[in-house]
C-alpha cells in the first residue's frame, strides 16, 4: 500500500509541474488503518515532493 500511495503523490507532483506551475495540494479520504496512517501519509508527501 505504501508504494501505491507514494505513486499517487508522485503522479500529482508530475501533473503539478507540467500543468500547474508546480502548485499542488493533497487530500485524504476517510477509512484509515491507523496503524499504517503515518507511513502512508509520509509516502504520499514524499511522492508529492517528487521523491
C-alpha angles and dihedrals in degrees: 000000000000091000093050092049089051090049092053090052091048092051089052089050092052092048092048093052093045101042111013106044089254096304114138145157138200131224128189122205125209131263099076129179096223093203090064101029097099096051092043092051089049091049091050092049092049090052091048088054090053098257 
